[in-house]
Amino acid sequence: YKFQKCFDVALKLVEEGGQLIKARLWAPKTISTKTSAKDFVTETDQEIEDLIIKGISCSLLDEYNFQFIGEETASKEQKPLALTDEPTWIIDPVDGTLNFVHGNPHVAVSVGFYNNKEPEFGIVYMPLFDMMFTGIKGRGAKLNDREIKVSNVKELQDALLCGECSHENFVKYEEYAVKNYRTVHPLVHGIRTYGTAAYGMTTVGLGANDAYFEFGPHVWDIAAANVIVTEAGGVVKDTAGGPVDIMSRRFLAASTTELAEELVKNIQQYTLPRDDE
C-alpha cells in the first residue's frame, strides 16, 4: 500500500493521543471557550494535535509535502480552510470535547488522510473503550483486528439511526433541526446520539447503527469516518443525495443506497457556512 508508512505512523500517534485522554478524563482540566460560551477547548485538545502533527512531521516530512487541517489550529487562525491535491492530514484531536470536559467517556481521536482530495485512510480511536477503528482505501475497515461490515438495512422502518445536533445548530437553525428529528423519529426504531460525530458515523460502519445524518459538522469531524464507513460497504452522501462534499458541513452515511435515498426524502435541507469559505 502506497501510504502504509503514513498509516503506521498515524496509528501509533493516535494511540498515544488516546492514552492522554484516558489519563485525563477524570482529572482537573484547564477549560477555555472558542466561538461561543458552549464551544469548549482544553489544553489536551491542543497537546494531542501538536503531538500528532509533530510526530508526522518528524517521521515523514522528508518523503512528502504534507498539508495539515487540524481543528485547534483552524480555530485559532479563523480563516477559510483549503483542501488541496497535496497529501493532507485532517485531525480532530479530541472529538467530543464537551464530553471530555464533563468526564463522559464518549471521546474520540480522529485522523483522516486524503490525497488528490480523495480519502486514503481513516482512524477513529475511542480510548476509554479500547476501540480502534481503521479504514484503508480498497482494503476494508476494521475494529481492532476484526473486519467490520455495515448492516443490510434498506428501509427506515427497520433502522436504528444516529445523529448529532450541536448547540450552534440548534440555536441558529432550530426550525429545520427540530423538524428533521420530529419527522424522522417516528419512522425508525430510534435515534442515538453520542456527542462525537466521528464515533457516531463510524457506528454505521460497525453495523451498530444503520444510518447517520448531520448538519453542522466540520471537515475534521467526518474525514476519517468517511473512509471507515465506505470501506465497510456503506455509502456516504450529501444530505440532498448527491456526492458527499466534506467541506460542506452536511452529510449522511447509510448501510445501503436504498436506506440513504429514503432518508434523503424525509429530511429538510438547509445550508450552513462552508469550511472553505
Backbone as CSV, one residue per row, in Angstrom:
resi,resn,N_x,N_y,N_z,CA_x,CA_y,CA_z,C_x,C_y,C_z
1,TYR,0.850,-1.198,0.000,0.000,0.000,0.000,0.881,1.241,0.000
2,LYS,0.607,2.144,-0.924,1.460,3.319,-1.144,1.692,4.138,0.126
3,PHE,0.652,4.265,0.947,0.760,5.114,2.134,0.828,4.290,3.433
4,GLN,1.363,3.068,3.336,1.414,2.197,4.519,2.222,2.817,5.657
5,LYS,3.349,3.422,5.322,4.181,4.031,6.367,3.429,5.174,7.047
6,CYS,2.709,5.959,6.260,1.901,7.048,6.827,0.858,6.482,7.786
7,PHE,0.212,5.406,7.364,-0.815,4.777,8.200,-0.212,4.263,9.504
8,ASP,0.924,3.588,9.406,1.558,3.009,10.600,1.960,4.091,11.597
9,VAL,2.531,5.176,11.087,2.934,6.292,11.956,1.704,6.910,12.616
10,ALA,0.661,7.132,11.820,-0.562,7.752,12.346,-1.205,6.885,13.424
11,LEU,-1.239,5.585,13.194,-1.861,4.665,14.155,-1.185,4.769,15.525
12,LYS,0.134,4.818,15.510,0.897,4.916,16.761,0.619,6.246,17.464
13,LEU,0.582,7.332,16.695,0.354,8.658,17.279,-1.068,8.802,17.820
14,VAL,-2.032,8.254,17.098,-3.423,8.298,17.564,-3.554,7.544,18.885
15,GLU,-2.871,6.409,18.974,-2.920,5.646,20.227,-2.287,6.442,21.374
16,GLU,-1.180,7.109,21.093,-0.543,7.952,22.119,-1.491,9.056,22.581
17,GLY,-2.149,9.696,21.622,-3.113,10.744,21.959,-4.247,10.202,22.805
18,GLY,-4.706,9.012,22.457,-5.787,8.377,23.207,-5.407,8.088,24.646
19,GLN,-4.144,7.736,24.860,-3.693,7.469,26.234,-3.724,8.741,27.080
20,LEU,-3.462,9.885,26.454,-3.574,11.164,27.181,-5.020,11.413,27.605
21,ILE,-5.949,11.148,26.696,-7.376,11.307,27.031,-7.744,10.382,28.190
22,LYS,-7.283,9.150,28.096,-7.586,8.153,29.132,-7.072,8.613,30.501
23,ALA,-5.865,9.152,30.505,-5.244,9.566,31.767,-5.906,10.802,32.366
24,ARG,-6.532,11.615,31.506,-7.008,12.925,31.972,-8.523,13.082,32.042
25,LEU,-9.265,12.076,31.621,-10.718,12.238,31.522,-11.341,12.701,32.836
26,TRP,-10.883,12.127,33.937,-11.492,12.465,35.229,-10.585,13.345,36.092
27,ALA,-9.550,13.917,35.480,-8.641,14.817,36.207,-9.101,16.265,36.031
28,PRO,-8.663,17.178,36.910,-8.984,18.605,36.717,-8.440,19.095,35.372
29,LYS,-9.182,19.975,34.713,-8.800,20.448,33.379,-8.783,21.971,33.314
30,THR,-7.946,22.504,32.436,-7.979,23.929,32.115,-8.871,24.089,30.892
31,ILE,-9.982,24.784,31.072,-11.002,24.871,30.014,-11.121,26.303,29.510
32,SER,-11.111,26.473,28.192,-11.341,27.779,27.562,-12.512,27.640,26.597
33,THR,-12.983,28.773,26.083,-14.043,28.729,25.072,-13.510,29.273,23.758
34,LYS,-14.171,28.854,22.661,-13.749,29.293,21.320,-14.803,30.223,20.729
35,THR,-15.700,29.687,19.918,-16.637,30.555,19.182,-17.841,30.982,20.003
36,SER,-18.121,30.262,21.098,-19.265,30.623,21.936,-19.016,30.130,23.352
37,ALA,-19.894,30.510,24.260,-19.742,30.120,25.666,-19.890,28.617,25.872
38,LYS,-20.399,27.912,24.851,-20.578,26.463,24.977,-19.702,25.690,23.993
39,ASP,-18.727,26.368,23.407,-17.777,25.736,22.489,-16.440,25.656,23.220
40,PHE,-16.172,24.498,23.827,-15.033,24.382,24.730,-13.776,23.869,24.038
41,VAL,-12.645,24.209,24.646,-11.362,23.626,24.269,-10.557,23.448,25.552
42,THR,-9.777,22.378,25.621,-8.929,22.146,26.792,-7.473,22.083,26.347
43,GLU,-6.572,22.104,27.328,-5.150,22.002,26.989,-4.859,20.669,26.310
44,THR,-5.664,19.654,26.577,-5.448,18.330,25.984,-5.737,18.341,24.484
45,ASP,-6.748,19.098,24.048,-7.043,19.220,22.608,-5.793,19.679,21.860
46,GLN,-5.204,20.775,22.329,-4.042,21.352,21.653,-2.831,20.430,21.757
47,GLU,-2.659,19.823,22.913,-1.494,18.959,23.129,-1.515,17.745,22.204
48,ILE,-2.687,17.144,22.039,-2.778,15.966,21.167,-2.603,16.361,19.702
49,GLU,-3.187,17.498,19.304,-2.992,17.949,17.921,-1.511,18.199,17.650
50,ASP,-0.836,18.857,18.581,0.607,19.114,18.431,1.387,17.803,18.368
51,LEU,1.031,16.864,19.225,1.711,15.567,19.264,1.601,14.866,17.910
52,ILE,0.401,14.876,17.336,0.184,14.185,16.057,0.918,14.893,14.921
53,ILE,0.787,16.218,14.847,1.432,16.960,13.749,2.955,16.862,13.845
54,LYS,3.493,17.026,15.046,4.955,16.940,15.214,5.453,15.530,14.934
55,GLY,4.693,14.536,15.382,5.086,13.148,15.151,5.121,12.804,13.671
56,ILE,4.123,13.267,12.937,4.077,13.041,11.487,5.229,13.782,10.814
57,SER,5.437,15.021,11.207,6.487,15.845,10.598,7.867,15.229,10.816
58,CYS,8.134,14.765,12.025,9.446,14.182,12.339,9.672,12.874,11.591
59,SER,8.627,12.085,11.425,8.774,10.746,10.844,8.697,10.721,9.324
60,LEU,7.949,11.662,8.734,7.581,11.505,7.325,7.851,12.698,6.424
61,LEU,8.161,13.851,6.989,8.188,15.068,6.171,9.270,15.060,5.096
62,ASP,10.305,14.242,5.282,11.350,14.148,4.261,10.810,13.513,2.979
63,GLU,9.753,12.727,3.104,9.248,11.961,1.962,8.061,12.619,1.259
64,TYR,7.331,13.478,1.974,6.105,14.055,1.417,6.014,15.545,1.720
65,ASN,5.267,16.241,0.861,4.933,17.643,1.128,3.510,17.679,1.682
66,PHE,3.384,17.506,2.987,2.072,17.384,3.613,1.406,18.728,3.859
67,GLN,0.075,18.697,3.845,-0.735,19.787,4.385,-1.450,19.243,5.626
68,PHE,-1.760,20.140,6.541,-2.476,19.741,7.760,-3.716,20.608,7.939
69,ILE,-4.831,19.963,8.250,-6.036,20.676,8.688,-6.360,20.123,10.071
70,GLY,-6.106,20.922,11.091,-6.353,20.494,12.463,-7.382,21.396,13.111
71,GLU,-8.270,20.829,13.903,-9.352,21.620,14.489,-8.829,22.792,15.306
72,GLU,-7.841,22.544,16.150,-7.409,23.614,17.060,-6.640,24.702,16.319
73,THR,-5.806,24.302,15.358,-5.088,25.284,14.540,-6.078,26.118,13.742
74,ALA,-7.072,25.467,13.155,-8.086,26.177,12.361,-8.882,27.144,13.228
75,SER,-9.194,26.736,14.446,-9.965,27.604,15.349,-9.189,28.866,15.696
76,LYS,-7.880,28.725,15.843,-7.049,29.891,16.176,-6.896,30.826,14.982
77,GLU,-6.717,30.241,13.798,-6.438,31.065,12.612,-7.689,31.739,12.061
78,GLN,-8.855,31.134,12.265,-10.128,31.738,11.849,-10.116,32.195,10.389
79,LYS,-9.677,31.309,9.509,-9.697,31.632,8.079,-10.232,30.430,7.311
80,PRO,-10.700,30.646,6.071,-11.239,29.521,5.302,-10.210,28.403,5.147
81,LEU,-10.668,27.180,5.224,-9.782,26.035,5.072,-9.657,25.685,3.596
82,ALA,-8.543,25.075,3.241,-8.335,24.684,1.845,-7.923,23.220,1.787
83,LEU,-8.718,22.413,1.102,-8.337,21.029,0.832,-7.762,21.003,-0.578
84,THR,-6.447,20.806,-0.678,-5.757,20.837,-1.971,-5.500,19.405,-2.454
85,ASP,-4.795,19.290,-3.591,-4.442,17.966,-4.103,-3.259,17.352,-3.358
86,GLU,-2.575,18.152,-2.540,-1.439,17.638,-1.772,-1.920,16.607,-0.744
87,PRO,-1.039,15.676,-0.363,-1.401,14.758,0.726,-1.742,15.563,1.983
88,THR,-2.924,15.339,2.531,-3.436,16.190,3.614,-3.917,15.361,4.796
89,TRP,-3.452,15.745,5.974,-3.898,15.145,7.233,-5.007,16.013,7.803
90,ILE,-6.131,15.389,8.154,-7.272,16.116,8.722,-7.507,15.555,10.123
91,ILE,-7.295,16.404,11.127,-7.143,15.925,12.506,-8.164,16.553,13.452
92,ASP,-8.860,15.710,14.184,-9.654,16.162,15.328,-9.057,15.481,16.557
93,PRO,-8.274,16.221,17.341,-7.530,15.592,18.438,-8.416,15.064,19.559
94,VAL,-9.515,15.774,19.831,-10.474,15.339,20.853,-11.867,15.581,20.279
95,ASP,-12.417,14.577,19.619,-13.778,14.729,19.097,-14.741,14.349,20.216
96,GLY,-15.491,15.328,20.660,-16.312,15.142,21.849,-15.713,15.898,23.025
97,THR,-15.200,17.112,22.756,-14.582,17.905,23.828,-15.566,18.174,24.967
98,LEU,-16.818,18.439,24.629,-17.815,18.688,25.675,-17.975,17.450,26.569
99,ASN,-17.976,16.268,25.958,-17.996,15.032,26.746,-16.763,14.950,27.642
100,PHE,-15.604,15.247,27.064,-14.335,15.193,27.800,-14.362,16.123,29.011
101,VAL,-14.873,17.331,28.806,-14.973,18.313,29.891,-15.822,17.767,31.039
102,HIS,-16.873,17.031,30.691,-17.802,16.519,31.706,-17.426,15.129,32.236
103,GLY,-16.320,14.566,31.740,-15.938,13.229,32.186,-16.754,12.118,31.562
104,ASN,-17.401,12.415,30.430,-18.168,11.410,29.686,-17.196,10.661,28.761
105,PRO,-17.152,9.327,28.818,-16.118,8.585,28.087,-16.282,8.517,26.573
106,HIS,-17.379,9.039,26.025,-17.529,9.030,24.561,-16.674,10.147,23.951
107,VAL,-15.399,9.864,23.807,-14.417,10.819,23.283,-13.536,10.074,22.286
108,ALA,-13.285,10.683,21.136,-12.506,10.019,20.085,-11.334,10.880,19.631
109,VAL,-10.295,10.206,19.136,-9.234,10.857,18.365,-9.478,10.454,16.918
110,SER,-9.522,11.435,16.019,-9.872,11.156,14.625,-8.818,11.728,13.683
111,VAL,-8.278,10.877,12.811,-7.289,11.317,11.815,-7.658,10.730,10.453
112,GLY,-7.895,11.610,9.490,-8.138,11.185,8.115,-6.992,11.631,7.232
113,PHE,-6.646,10.816,6.239,-5.564,11.154,5.312,-6.125,11.149,3.893
114,TYR,-5.963,12.277,3.199,-6.515,12.457,1.852,-5.395,12.793,0.875
115,ASN,-5.537,12.336,-0.363,-4.585,12.656,-1.422,-5.378,12.955,-2.689
116,ASN,-5.030,14.028,-3.388,-5.814,14.480,-4.542,-7.285,14.676,-4.175
117,LYS,-7.506,15.151,-2.955,-8.854,15.401,-2.403,-9.667,14.124,-2.189
118,GLU,-9.038,12.969,-2.363,-9.734,11.688,-2.194,-9.274,11.007,-0.909
119,PRO,-10.193,10.336,-0.206,-9.812,9.677,1.044,-8.903,8.478,0.816
120,GLU,-7.840,8.397,1.598,-6.913,7.263,1.536,-7.081,6.334,2.734
121,PHE,-7.068,6.903,3.934,-7.338,6.084,5.118,-7.894,6.950,6.240
122,GLY,-8.531,6.286,7.176,-9.095,6.982,8.328,-8.915,6.157,9.588
123,ILE,-8.676,6.852,10.700,-8.518,6.206,12.007,-9.398,6.941,13.010
124,VAL,-10.246,6.217,13.706,-11.054,6.782,14.793,-10.827,5.908,16.018
125,TYR,-10.279,6.497,17.065,-9.922,5.748,18.273,-10.751,6.216,19.454
126,MET,-11.413,5.258,20.099,-12.187,5.526,21.319,-11.406,4.941,22.495
127,PRO,-10.514,5.727,23.098,-9.570,5.159,24.070,-10.213,4.567,25.316
128,LEU,-11.310,5.153,25.787,-11.936,4.646,27.015,-12.630,3.307,26.801
129,PHE,-12.864,2.970,25.532,-13.500,1.694,25.201,-12.521,0.734,24.514
130,ASP,-11.273,1.172,24.347,-10.259,0.373,23.634,-10.749,-0.061,22.255
131,MET,-11.395,0.872,21.546,-11.910,0.590,20.206,-11.122,1.408,19.184
132,MET,-10.340,0.719,18.354,-9.561,1.366,17.303,-10.182,1.008,15.954
133,PHE,-10.866,1.984,15.351,-11.481,1.786,14.036,-10.521,2.271,12.957
134,THR,-10.350,1.476,11.914,-9.497,1.884,10.798,-10.163,1.528,9.477
135,GLY,-9.897,2.338,8.474,-10.352,2.048,7.121,-9.271,2.473,6.150
136,ILE,-8.910,1.592,5.237,-7.889,1.898,4.233,-8.498,1.682,2.857
137,LYS,-8.322,2.653,1.982,-8.899,2.613,0.635,-8.605,1.282,-0.058
138,GLY,-9.669,0.579,-0.429,-9.526,-0.684,-1.146,-9.177,-1.878,-0.284
139,ARG,-9.044,-1.660,1.030,-8.597,-2.755,1.908,-9.569,-3.064,3.041
140,GLY,-10.714,-2.411,3.037,-11.714,-2.715,4.047,-11.548,-1.915,5.324
141,ALA,-12.417,-2.210,6.273,-12.438,-1.500,7.556,-12.364,-2.502,8.693
142,LYS,-11.776,-2.048,9.810,-11.612,-2.936,10.960,-11.941,-2.223,12.261
143,LEU,-12.377,-3.007,13.240,-12.406,-2.588,14.635,-11.357,-3.443,15.316
144,ASN,-10.293,-2.805,15.800,-9.114,-3.516,16.292,-8.645,-4.465,15.186
145,ASP,-8.663,-5.764,15.371,-8.184,-6.665,14.309,-9.318,-7.370,13.573
146,ARG,-10.545,-6.967,13.863,-11.712,-7.655,13.283,-12.302,-6.841,12.144
147,GLU,-12.512,-7.488,11.015,-13.132,-6.807,9.873,-14.571,-6.436,10.226
148,ILE,-14.989,-5.243,9.836,-16.366,-4.814,10.114,-17.122,-4.555,8.815
149,LYS,-18.432,-4.734,8.889,-19.313,-4.515,7.743,-20.571,-3.793,8.202
150,VAL,-21.135,-3.006,7.300,-22.410,-2.347,7.589,-23.523,-3.390,7.647
151,SER,-24.660,-2.990,8.213,-25.846,-3.848,8.169,-26.397,-3.828,6.742
152,ASN,-27.411,-4.618,6.522,-28.012,-4.642,5.180,-29.394,-3.990,5.189
153,VAL,-29.635,-3.106,6.152,-30.960,-2.493,6.298,-31.240,-1.549,5.125
154,LYS,-32.421,-1.698,4.537,-32.764,-0.905,3.351,-33.930,0.053,3.582
155,GLU,-34.661,-0.119,4.690,-35.839,0.719,4.938,-35.762,1.382,6.303
156,LEU,-36.257,2.617,6.367,-36.239,3.359,7.626,-36.979,2.616,8.736
157,GLN,-38.048,1.911,8.387,-38.845,1.232,9.420,-38.063,0.131,10.140
158,ASP,-36.949,-0.287,9.558,-36.110,-1.327,10.175,-34.819,-0.758,10.762
159,ALA,-34.683,0.567,10.732,-33.380,1.181,11.008,-33.264,1.800,12.398
160,LEU,-32.051,1.712,12.929,-31.652,2.496,14.095,-30.744,3.601,13.581
161,LEU,-31.123,4.837,13.842,-30.382,5.990,13.326,-29.488,6.593,14.395
162,CYS,-28.559,7.393,13.923,-27.675,8.134,14.813,-27.534,9.537,14.238
163,GLY,-27.328,10.510,15.101,-27.142,11.880,14.627,-26.673,12.769,15.749
164,GLU,-26.279,13.973,15.405,-25.887,14.984,16.386,-26.608,16.276,16.036
165,CYS,-26.824,17.090,17.034,-27.340,18.437,16.793,-26.617,19.373,17.750
166,SER,-25.617,20.061,17.234,-24.785,20.919,18.078,-25.597,22.079,18.639
167,HIS,-25.073,22.686,19.674,-25.741,23.841,20.285,-25.898,24.950,19.248
168,GLU,-24.825,25.193,18.467,-24.858,26.236,17.417,-25.969,25.945,16.412
169,ASN,-26.046,24.697,15.999,-27.033,24.289,15.003,-28.450,24.455,15.541
170,PHE,-28.636,24.070,16.790,-29.958,24.135,17.394,-30.422,25.583,17.559
171,VAL,-29.494,26.455,17.933,-29.853,27.863,18.158,-30.119,28.584,16.834
172,LYS,-29.215,28.400,15.860,-29.310,29.161,14.602,-30.309,28.566,13.612
173,TYR,-30.486,27.259,13.670,-31.314,26.590,12.654,-32.389,25.727,13.311
174,GLU,-32.926,26.226,14.424,-33.849,25.427,15.237,-35.023,24.890,14.422
175,GLU,-35.585,25.732,13.569,-36.766,25.339,12.794,-36.507,24.059,12.003
176,TYR,-35.343,24.026,11.318,-35.016,22.863,10.486,-34.582,21.677,11.340
177,ALA,-33.728,21.951,12.316,-33.164,20.871,13.133,-34.256,20.109,13.872
178,VAL,-35.164,20.845,14.508,-36.243,20.205,15.265,-37.182,19.457,14.323
179,LYS,-37.475,20.078,13.185,-38.387,19.451,12.218,-37.831,18.112,11.732
180,ASN,-36.532,18.067,11.468,-35.945,16.823,10.975,-36.076,15.688,11.985
181,TYR,-35.794,15.989,13.226,-35.898,14.934,14.240,-37.354,14.522,14.462
182,ARG,-38.251,15.496,14.431,-39.682,15.176,14.596,-40.204,14.330,13.436
183,THR,-39.702,14.612,12.246,-40.153,13.869,11.060,-39.597,12.453,11.050
184,VAL,-38.301,12.337,11.317,-37.622,11.053,11.143,-37.875,10.091,12.306
185,HIS,-37.948,10.612,13.518,-38.013,9.734,14.693,-39.157,8.711,14.639
186,PRO,-40.368,9.108,14.246,-41.456,8.112,14.206,-41.271,7.039,13.131
187,LEU,-40.388,7.299,12.174,-40.219,6.375,11.047,-39.221,5.262,11.332
188,VAL,-38.429,5.399,12.404,-37.315,4.474,12.660,-37.465,3.817,14.034
189,HIS,-36.595,2.859,14.316,-36.613,2.218,15.640,-36.251,3.214,16.739
190,GLY,-35.346,4.131,16.440,-34.901,5.112,17.425,-33.756,5.922,16.861
191,ILE,-33.349,6.968,17.589,-32.204,7.789,17.184,-31.234,7.864,18.359
192,ARG,-29.984,7.531,18.103,-28.936,7.581,19.114,-28.040,8.797,18.887
193,THR,-27.515,9.344,19.973,-26.568,10.456,19.858,-25.481,10.266,20.905
194,TYR,-24.220,10.449,20.505,-23.083,10.142,21.381,-22.256,11.369,21.763
195,GLY,-22.461,12.481,21.080,-21.654,13.660,21.369,-20.319,13.670,20.655
196,THR,-20.106,12.712,19.767,-18.913,12.688,18.917,-19.329,12.210,17.530
197,ALA,-19.215,13.089,16.549,-19.634,12.761,15.184,-18.773,11.654,14.594
198,ALA,-17.472,11.684,14.881,-16.567,10.678,14.316,-16.993,9.275,14.741
199,TYR,-17.273,9.105,16.022,-17.700,7.792,16.509,-19.104,7.464,16.022
200,GLY,-20.013,8.419,16.105,-21.385,8.174,15.671,-21.443,7.690,14.234
201,MET,-20.700,8.362,13.376,-20.666,7.979,11.963,-20.032,6.591,11.800
202,THR,-18.981,6.333,12.573,-18.276,5.059,12.476,-19.160,3.885,12.885
203,THR,-20.132,4.123,13.772,-21.027,3.028,14.181,-21.845,2.488,13.008
204,VAL,-22.008,3.296,11.962,-22.677,2.797,10.750,-21.786,1.744,10.089
205,GLY,-20.482,2.009,10.037,-19.544,1.024,9.502,-19.506,-0.249,10.323
206,LEU,-19.744,-0.108,11.609,-19.742,-1.253,12.520,-21.003,-2.097,12.385
207,GLY,-22.054,-1.491,11.808,-23.339,-2.174,11.720,-24.183,-2.005,12.970
208,ALA,-23.725,-1.166,13.906,-24.444,-0.944,15.166,-25.567,0.073,15.000
209,ASN,-25.394,1.001,14.082,-26.462,1.898,13.633,-26.551,1.754,12.122
210,ASP,-27.715,2.043,11.577,-27.921,1.809,10.147,-27.732,3.057,9.293
211,ALA,-27.867,4.227,9.919,-27.659,5.479,9.183,-27.328,6.590,10.168
212,TYR,-26.719,7.626,9.638,-26.334,8.799,10.428,-26.545,10.011,9.541
213,PHE,-27.105,11.082,10.100,-27.138,12.325,9.326,-26.865,13.496,10.247
214,GLU,-26.245,14.522,9.677,-25.935,15.702,10.487,-25.743,16.928,9.603
215,PHE,-26.257,18.047,10.088,-25.979,19.362,9.525,-25.111,20.093,10.548
216,GLY,-23.949,20.585,10.104,-23.120,21.367,11.013,-21.769,20.815,11.389
217,PRO,-21.435,19.556,11.046,-20.106,19.073,11.424,-19.040,19.776,10.598
218,HIS,-17.826,19.773,11.089,-16.699,20.307,10.323,-15.950,19.158,9.653
219,VAL,-15.065,19.513,8.748,-14.356,18.509,7.960,-13.597,17.535,8.862
220,TRP,-13.030,18.022,9.974,-12.261,17.137,10.856,-13.154,16.157,11.616
221,ASP,-14.442,16.443,11.692,-15.364,15.525,12.370,-15.638,14.276,11.538
222,ILE,-15.606,14.408,10.222,-16.080,13.315,9.358,-15.021,12.731,8.425
223,ALA,-13.849,13.366,8.329,-12.855,12.945,7.329,-12.434,11.490,7.504
224,ALA,-12.163,11.079,8.728,-11.712,9.704,8.974,-12.863,8.712,8.856
225,ALA,-13.980,9.031,9.484,-15.129,8.116,9.481,-15.665,7.889,8.071
226,ASN,-15.523,8.873,7.206,-15.931,8.753,5.803,-15.287,7.524,5.159
227,VAL,-13.997,7.341,5.408,-13.271,6.201,4.830,-13.739,4.892,5.471
228,ILE,-13.917,4.918,6.783,-14.289,3.699,7.508,-15.656,3.188,7.050
229,VAL,-16.618,4.093,6.927,-17.969,3.685,6.507,-17.960,3.122,5.088
230,THR,-17.311,3.818,4.171,-17.315,3.347,2.776,-16.559,2.028,2.637
231,GLU,-15.455,1.884,3.363,-14.695,0.627,3.291,-15.426,-0.531,3.976
232,ALA,-16.362,-0.202,4.856,-17.183,-1.244,5.493,-18.392,-1.598,4.627
233,GLY,-18.479,-0.971,3.440,-19.549,-1.299,2.500,-20.714,-0.337,2.498
234,GLY,-20.601,0.749,3.269,-21.682,1.722,3.345,-21.551,2.829,2.319
235,VAL,-22.492,3.760,2.375,-22.466,4.907,1.463,-22.448,6.192,2.291
236,VAL,-21.707,7.170,1.795,-21.670,8.500,2.410,-22.049,9.498,1.332
237,LYS,-23.063,10.315,1.613,-23.598,11.233,0.611,-23.855,12.608,1.218
238,ASP,-24.093,13.574,0.347,-24.649,14.847,0.783,-26.072,14.586,1.282
239,THR,-26.554,15.426,2.178,-27.901,15.216,2.728,-28.996,15.299,1.666
240,ALA,-28.694,15.930,0.524,-29.678,16.008,-0.564,-29.543,14.832,-1.533
241,GLY,-28.585,13.936,-1.266,-28.472,12.717,-2.053,-27.342,12.687,-3.059
242,GLY,-26.689,13.829,-3.293,-25.571,13.868,-4.233,-24.282,13.369,-3.597
243,PRO,-23.172,13.474,-4.332,-21.882,13.055,-3.774,-21.538,13.879,-2.533
244,VAL,-20.894,13.244,-1.574,-20.527,13.971,-0.358,-19.449,15.013,-0.675
245,ASP,-19.564,16.162,-0.048,-18.560,17.223,-0.128,-18.133,17.473,1.314
246,ILE,-16.932,17.026,1.679,-16.560,17.050,3.096,-16.341,18.458,3.648
247,MET,-16.342,19.461,2.767,-16.216,20.846,3.244,-17.578,21.521,3.422
248,SER,-18.658,20.813,3.104,-19.988,21.444,3.048,-20.708,21.505,4.391
249,ARG,-20.197,20.773,5.379,-20.783,20.739,6.722,-22.184,20.116,6.749
250,ARG,-22.420,19.176,5.858,-23.664,18.391,5.899,-23.434,17.081,5.152
251,PHE,-23.949,16.006,5.708,-23.729,14.698,5.088,-24.659,13.675,5.721
252,LEU,-24.738,12.543,5.067,-25.378,11.385,5.693,-24.573,10.145,5.338
253,ALA,-24.626,9.181,6.224,-23.991,7.882,6.000,-25.060,6.822,6.196
254,ALA,-25.028,5.791,5.377,-26.048,4.744,5.494,-25.465,3.396,5.102
255,SER,-26.123,2.354,5.580,-25.660,0.996,5.296,-25.882,0.619,3.835
256,THR,-26.944,1.168,3.237,-27.273,0.837,1.845,-27.712,2.091,1.094
257,THR,-27.606,2.042,-0.215,-28.076,3.150,-1.056,-29.574,3.354,-0.883
258,GLU,-30.316,2.252,-0.764,-31.773,2.345,-0.609,-32.146,3.111,0.659
259,LEU,-31.450,2.815,1.756,-31.738,3.493,3.020,-31.350,4.967,2.933
260,ALA,-30.222,5.251,2.292,-29.793,6.645,2.112,-30.842,7.429,1.339
261,GLU,-31.363,6.832,0.271,-32.354,7.524,-0.563,-33.649,7.780,0.204
262,GLU,-34.051,6.827,1.044,-35.269,7.003,1.830,-35.077,8.101,2.882
263,LEU,-33.885,8.151,3.463,-33.597,9.190,4.461,-33.601,10.576,3.820
264,VAL,-32.999,10.684,2.638,-32.966,11.959,1.903,-34.375,12.509,1.698
265,LYS,-35.304,11.628,1.367,-36.690,12.058,1.092,-37.392,12.612,2.328
266,ASN,-36.872,12.301,3.506,-37.575,12.657,4.736,-36.883,13.725,5.574
267,ILE,-35.812,14.325,5.047,-35.164,15.392,5.816,-35.205,16.719,5.069
268,GLN,-35.441,17.754,5.823,-35.472,19.127,5.309,-34.033,19.581,5.074
269,GLN,-33.762,20.072,3.879,-32.406,20.519,3.556,-32.179,21.954,4.024
270,TYR,-30.988,22.210,4.514,-30.585,23.597,4.779,-29.070,23.707,4.678
271,THR,-28.593,24.920,4.503,-27.182,25.158,4.210,-26.523,25.923,5.345
272,LEU,-25.316,25.506,5.697,-24.520,26.198,6.710,-23.281,26.795,6.055
273,PRO,-22.624,27.749,6.715,-21.375,28.292,6.162,-20.363,27.164,5.961
274,ARG,-19.779,27.090,4.773,-18.846,26.023,4.442,-17.512,26.197,5.182
275,ASP,-16.772,25.104,5.287,-15.449,25.184,5.913,-14.436,25.908,5.033
276,ASP,-14.680,25.950,3.719,-13.706,26.581,2.824,-14.145,27.980,2.389
277,GLU,-15.064,28.571,3.136,-15.500,29.940,2.803,-15.198,30.889,3.953
